[in-house]
Amino acid sequence: MNCRPQVAAATYQQAIDLGSASAPAKLDALNQEVRGAVDMANGGGFPACSSDLNQPAAEAAAPGTLSDSVRSEILDAITRANQAWKDTTFNLNTSELDGQVAGDLLKADQDEIQQLRNAGQRRTNTNTDFQVLDVTLDAPGHAIVHTRETWSAVTTAMATGRVVQQVAPTTYTETYVVAFQNGGWIVTRNDV
Protein backbone atom coordinates (compact mmCIF):
# COMPACT_ATOMS: atom_id res chain seq x y z
CA MET A 1 0.00 0.00 0.00
CA ASN A 2 1.49 3.34 -1.07
CA CYS A 3 -1.21 5.67 0.19
CA ARG A 4 -3.95 5.89 2.80
CA PRO A 5 -7.32 5.08 1.21
CA GLN A 6 -9.45 8.04 2.30
CA VAL A 7 -12.72 6.78 0.81
CA ALA A 8 -12.48 3.43 2.62
CA ALA A 9 -11.61 5.10 5.93
CA ALA A 10 -14.52 7.53 5.60
CA THR A 11 -16.91 4.71 4.70
CA TYR A 12 -15.84 2.64 7.73
CA GLN A 13 -16.21 5.69 9.98
CA GLN A 14 -19.70 6.31 8.62
CA ALA A 15 -20.61 2.67 9.30
CA ILE A 16 -19.27 3.03 12.86
CA ASP A 17 -21.37 6.15 13.35
CA LEU A 18 -24.42 4.19 12.20
CA GLY A 19 -23.75 1.44 14.76
CA SER A 20 -21.96 -1.23 12.70
CA ALA A 21 -20.43 -3.95 14.87
CA SER A 22 -17.80 -5.01 12.31
CA ALA A 23 -16.67 -1.61 10.99
CA PRO A 24 -14.44 -0.69 13.98
CA ALA A 25 -12.28 -3.78 13.44
CA LYS A 26 -12.03 -3.07 9.71
CA LEU A 27 -11.02 0.55 10.31
CA ASP A 28 -8.47 -0.58 12.91
CA ALA A 29 -7.05 -3.10 10.39
CA LEU A 30 -6.79 -0.38 7.74
CA ASN A 31 -5.06 1.96 10.19
CA GLN A 32 -2.68 -0.81 11.30
CA GLU A 33 -1.75 -1.52 7.68
CA VAL A 34 -0.67 2.05 7.01
CA ARG A 35 0.91 2.74 10.42
CA GLY A 36 4.64 3.23 10.53
CA ALA A 37 5.21 4.26 6.93
CA VAL A 38 6.82 7.53 6.01
CA ASP A 39 6.13 10.12 3.38
CA MET A 40 8.77 12.75 3.96
CA ALA A 41 6.90 15.35 1.88
CA ASN A 42 3.84 15.13 4.13
CA GLY A 43 5.79 14.97 7.39
CA GLY A 44 5.05 11.35 8.22
CA GLY A 45 2.46 8.75 7.40
CA PHE A 46 1.18 7.72 4.02
CA PRO A 47 -0.10 10.38 1.63
CA ALA A 48 -3.82 10.27 1.01
CA CYS A 49 -4.85 8.17 -1.99
CA SER A 50 -6.48 9.96 -4.86
CA SER A 51 -10.17 9.28 -5.25
CA ASP A 52 -9.45 8.92 -8.99
CA LEU A 53 -8.85 5.18 -9.50
CA ASN A 54 -6.97 5.90 -12.75
CA GLN A 55 -4.33 7.94 -10.94
CA PRO A 56 -1.37 5.89 -9.67
CA ALA A 57 -0.42 6.22 -6.02
CA ALA A 58 2.64 8.29 -5.21
CA GLU A 59 5.63 6.22 -4.12
CA ALA A 60 7.68 7.68 -1.28
CA ALA A 61 11.36 8.09 -2.12
CA ALA A 62 13.84 5.93 -0.24
CA PRO A 63 15.68 8.06 2.32
CA GLY A 64 19.33 8.61 1.49
CA THR A 65 20.31 10.47 4.67
CA LEU A 66 20.25 9.15 8.23
CA SER A 67 18.33 11.93 9.96
CA ASP A 68 17.00 11.52 13.50
CA SER A 69 13.52 10.74 12.16
CA VAL A 70 14.83 8.14 9.67
CA ARG A 71 16.90 6.54 12.46
CA SER A 72 13.79 6.40 14.64
CA GLU A 73 11.73 4.82 11.84
CA ILE A 74 14.41 2.18 11.26
CA LEU A 75 14.50 1.31 14.97
CA ASP A 76 10.69 1.22 15.04
CA ALA A 77 10.81 -1.38 12.25
CA ILE A 78 13.10 -3.53 14.43
CA THR A 79 10.75 -3.15 17.39
CA ARG A 80 7.80 -4.24 15.23
CA ALA A 81 9.76 -7.21 13.86
CA ASN A 82 10.78 -8.37 17.34
CA GLN A 83 7.23 -7.98 18.66
CA ALA A 84 5.79 -9.94 15.71
CA TRP A 85 8.35 -12.72 16.29
CA LYS A 86 7.56 -12.84 20.03
CA ASP A 87 3.82 -12.96 19.31
CA THR A 88 4.02 -15.62 16.60
CA THR A 89 6.30 -17.99 18.51
CA PHE A 90 3.60 -18.02 21.19
CA ASN A 91 0.35 -17.97 19.17
CA LEU A 92 1.83 -19.70 16.07
CA ASN A 93 -0.10 -17.35 13.76
CA THR A 94 2.36 -16.59 10.96
CA SER A 95 0.01 -14.06 9.35
CA GLU A 96 1.09 -11.63 12.08
CA LEU A 97 4.53 -11.57 10.45
CA ASP A 98 3.09 -10.12 7.23
CA GLY A 99 4.07 -6.49 6.88
CA GLN A 100 6.37 -6.67 9.93
CA VAL A 101 9.25 -8.66 8.39
CA ALA A 102 10.20 -9.55 4.81
CA GLY A 103 12.77 -11.41 2.73
CA ASP A 104 15.10 -13.87 4.43
CA LEU A 105 13.78 -13.02 7.89
CA LEU A 106 10.17 -13.72 6.94
CA LYS A 107 11.15 -17.16 5.62
CA ALA A 108 13.28 -17.94 8.71
CA ASP A 109 10.50 -16.87 11.09
CA GLN A 110 7.88 -18.90 9.19
CA ASP A 111 10.15 -21.96 9.31
CA GLU A 112 10.68 -21.51 13.05
CA ILE A 113 6.92 -21.30 13.66
CA GLN A 114 6.34 -24.42 11.57
CA GLN A 115 8.91 -26.33 13.65
CA LEU A 116 7.10 -25.32 16.83
CA ARG A 117 3.74 -26.36 15.35
CA ASN A 118 5.12 -29.72 14.22
CA ALA A 119 6.43 -30.35 17.74
CA GLY A 120 3.15 -29.25 19.35
CA GLN A 121 4.96 -26.49 21.22
CA ARG A 122 4.88 -22.75 21.73
CA ARG A 123 7.53 -20.43 23.11
CA THR A 124 7.42 -17.33 25.26
CA ASN A 125 10.39 -15.09 24.43
CA THR A 126 11.26 -12.27 26.81
CA ASN A 127 13.58 -9.37 26.01
CA THR A 128 15.16 -7.84 29.12
CA ASP A 129 17.74 -5.55 27.50
CA PHE A 130 18.01 -3.88 24.10
CA GLN A 131 20.95 -1.62 23.25
CA VAL A 132 21.52 -0.03 19.86
CA LEU A 133 25.23 -0.11 19.09
CA ASP A 134 25.06 1.68 15.75
CA VAL A 135 22.79 2.50 12.81
CA THR A 136 24.18 3.11 9.33
CA LEU A 137 22.47 3.93 6.07
CA ASP A 138 24.83 2.25 3.61
CA ALA A 139 22.70 3.09 0.55
CA PRO A 140 19.43 4.94 0.01
CA GLY A 141 16.71 2.77 1.52
CA HIS A 142 19.14 0.21 3.02
CA ALA A 143 20.22 0.27 6.68
CA ILE A 144 22.41 -1.90 8.88
CA VAL A 145 21.77 -1.89 12.63
CA HIS A 146 23.93 -3.55 15.28
CA THR A 147 22.39 -4.26 18.68
CA ARG A 148 23.16 -6.03 21.92
CA GLU A 149 20.07 -7.80 23.26
CA THR A 150 19.31 -10.07 26.19
CA TRP A 151 16.59 -12.68 25.69
CA SER A 152 15.21 -15.59 27.68
CA ALA A 153 12.69 -18.20 26.55
CA VAL A 154 10.33 -20.82 27.89
CA THR A 155 9.05 -23.49 25.49
CA THR A 156 5.91 -25.36 26.56
CA ALA A 157 3.90 -28.28 25.23
CA MET A 158 0.64 -26.94 23.80
CA ALA A 159 -1.42 -29.91 24.95
CA THR A 160 -0.33 -29.89 28.59
CA GLY A 161 1.40 -26.57 29.24
CA ARG A 162 4.38 -28.52 30.58
CA VAL A 163 7.74 -26.71 30.28
CA VAL A 164 9.81 -28.47 27.63
CA GLN A 165 12.79 -26.13 27.61
CA GLN A 166 13.87 -23.06 29.49
CA VAL A 167 16.61 -20.76 28.21
CA ALA A 168 18.16 -18.49 30.84
CA PRO A 169 18.76 -14.84 29.91
CA THR A 170 21.39 -14.82 27.19
CA THR A 171 23.00 -11.78 25.56
CA TYR A 172 23.37 -11.69 21.78
CA THR A 173 25.00 -9.24 19.39
CA GLU A 174 22.65 -8.95 16.43
CA THR A 175 22.90 -7.41 12.97
CA TYR A 176 19.68 -6.30 11.31
CA VAL A 177 19.23 -5.42 7.66
CA VAL A 178 16.37 -2.97 7.28
CA ALA A 179 15.04 -1.96 3.85
CA PHE A 180 12.73 0.82 2.70
CA GLN A 181 9.94 -0.97 0.82
CA ASN A 182 6.49 0.20 -0.23
CA GLY A 183 6.89 3.52 1.55
CA GLY A 184 8.17 2.23 4.91
CA TRP A 185 11.02 0.47 6.70
CA ILE A 186 10.92 -3.29 7.22
CA VAL A 187 13.45 -5.78 8.61
CA THR A 188 14.57 -8.25 5.93
CA ARG A 189 17.34 -10.04 7.81
CA ASN A 190 18.61 -10.63 11.34
CA ASP A 191 21.97 -12.28 11.94
CA VAL A 192 22.77 -13.37 15.49
N, C-alpha and C positions, 0 to 999 in steps of 0.2 A: 504494500500500500504506500503510495507516494504523497497522498493528500488526505485530509480529513473530510469524509463525506458529509457535508452540511445538510443535505436533504434528508438522508437517513437519520441523522441525529435529531433533526427537527421533528421528523415523523415519529420516532420513538418517544420523544418528549411529549408530543401531543397525545400519544396513546397512554403515556403515564398519567397525564393530566386528566384523561377520561376514565382512569381507573383500571387500566390493563394490568393484569397480574404478571404477564411474561415480558412486557416491554422494559421494565427496569433492568432485568438481567441482560437483555439484548443491548441496551444502551451501555451498560457497564462493560460488556464484551467489546463493543466498538471502541469505547474509550481506552480499554486495556490494550487493544491492538495498536492504537496510535501513540500510546504513552511512551516517552523516552526518546522519540526521534527528534531530530534537530533540523530546522530550516533557518540558517543563519540570517537570511534576509528578513525574516519575520520575528527574529528574536527568540526563537525556541518553539518547538512543537511543529507539527505538520502544517503546511499551508492549506487553506480551505480548497476543496475540490471545486472545479467549475461546475455549474449546473448544466452546462452544455456537454452532452455525452460525446460529441465529436471532437472536443478539445482535449488533447493529451494532458495528463497531469505533469506538473513541473517536478523535475528531479533535483533534489538538493545536491549541491556540489560537495565532493569529498573534501573535508578540511585538510589543508596543507601546512597549517601552523598549529603548534601545541599551545593554545591559549589556556587560561585557567578554566574556561567553560568547556572546552574540548577535553581537557584532562578529566574534568568532573564527569562528563558524559561517558568517557572510556571506562572510568572506574565504576560508574553506575552499571555499565554493561556486564562487568565482572560480578558485581553484586547480584544482578538478576540471574546470571548463569549459575552462580553458586547456590542461590536460593532454589532455582528450578531443579538442580541436581539433588539437593537435600530433600526437596519435596518428592521427587520421583523415585528416589531410592527407598522411600518409605511407602508411598501410595502406589507405586509401580505403574503410574499413568504417564506413559511417554509423550502423550500429546501436550503435556505441560512444558516440554522442552522446546516445542515449536515456537519460533520467534524469540527464544531466549539464548539459544546456541545454534551454531550452524557448522557446516563442513566436517572436518575430522572429529571435532568434539561432539557434534550431534551423533555421529555414528558410534563413537566410543561410549557415550552415555546410554544410547539405545541398547547396545550390546551388554553393558553392565546390568541394565534393568532386566533384560531377557534372562541373563544368568541367574539373577535373584528369583525371578518368576519360576524358572525351571527347577530351582532348588526349593521352592515353596517358602522363600524367606523374604524378609524386608529388613532395611537397615536405617537406623537413626544416626545421622551424622551431625556432630556438634562442632562448631567453630568457636574456639575460645580466644584466638588472637589472629589479627590480620594486619600486617604491616606492608605498606607499599614501599619497595626499595627504589624503584625508578619507573618512569613512564617515558617512552620515546616514540616519536612519530617518525618512522624511518622512510615513509613515502606518503604522499597524500592518500588519506583513507586507510592507512595501515599502521597499527601501533603494536609495540612490544611492551609488556608490563612485567616486571619482576616483583614478586611478593615473598614474604615469609609468613606462613600460616600455620596455626596449630589446630589440629582436628582430632577428635576422638569418635569412636563409632561403636554401636551395639547392634549386632545382627540377631534377629529373632525368627523363630519358626512361625509362619503365618497361622498354622492350624492350632498351635498350642500356646504361642507367646513365649515359649521357652527360649532363653538366651543361648544362641549357638556359638557366638563369638563376640568377644569384647576387645576393642583396641583402645589402649590407654592413650591419653593425649600425646600426639606425635607432631613434631615441627617439620614442615616441608618448605623448601625453596621452590617456588613455582614460576613458570614462564608462560604468560598468556599471549596469544596472538589475537588481536581485536581488529576487525575490519568494518569499514563504513559501507553498509549495504542497504539498499532501498530506503535511503534517507536517515539511517540511524546506525549506531555502533552495536556490534554483536561479536561475541567471543566465538572464534572458529577453531581454536586449539588451546590446549593446556598441557604443558609438559611439567611433570613433577620430578 
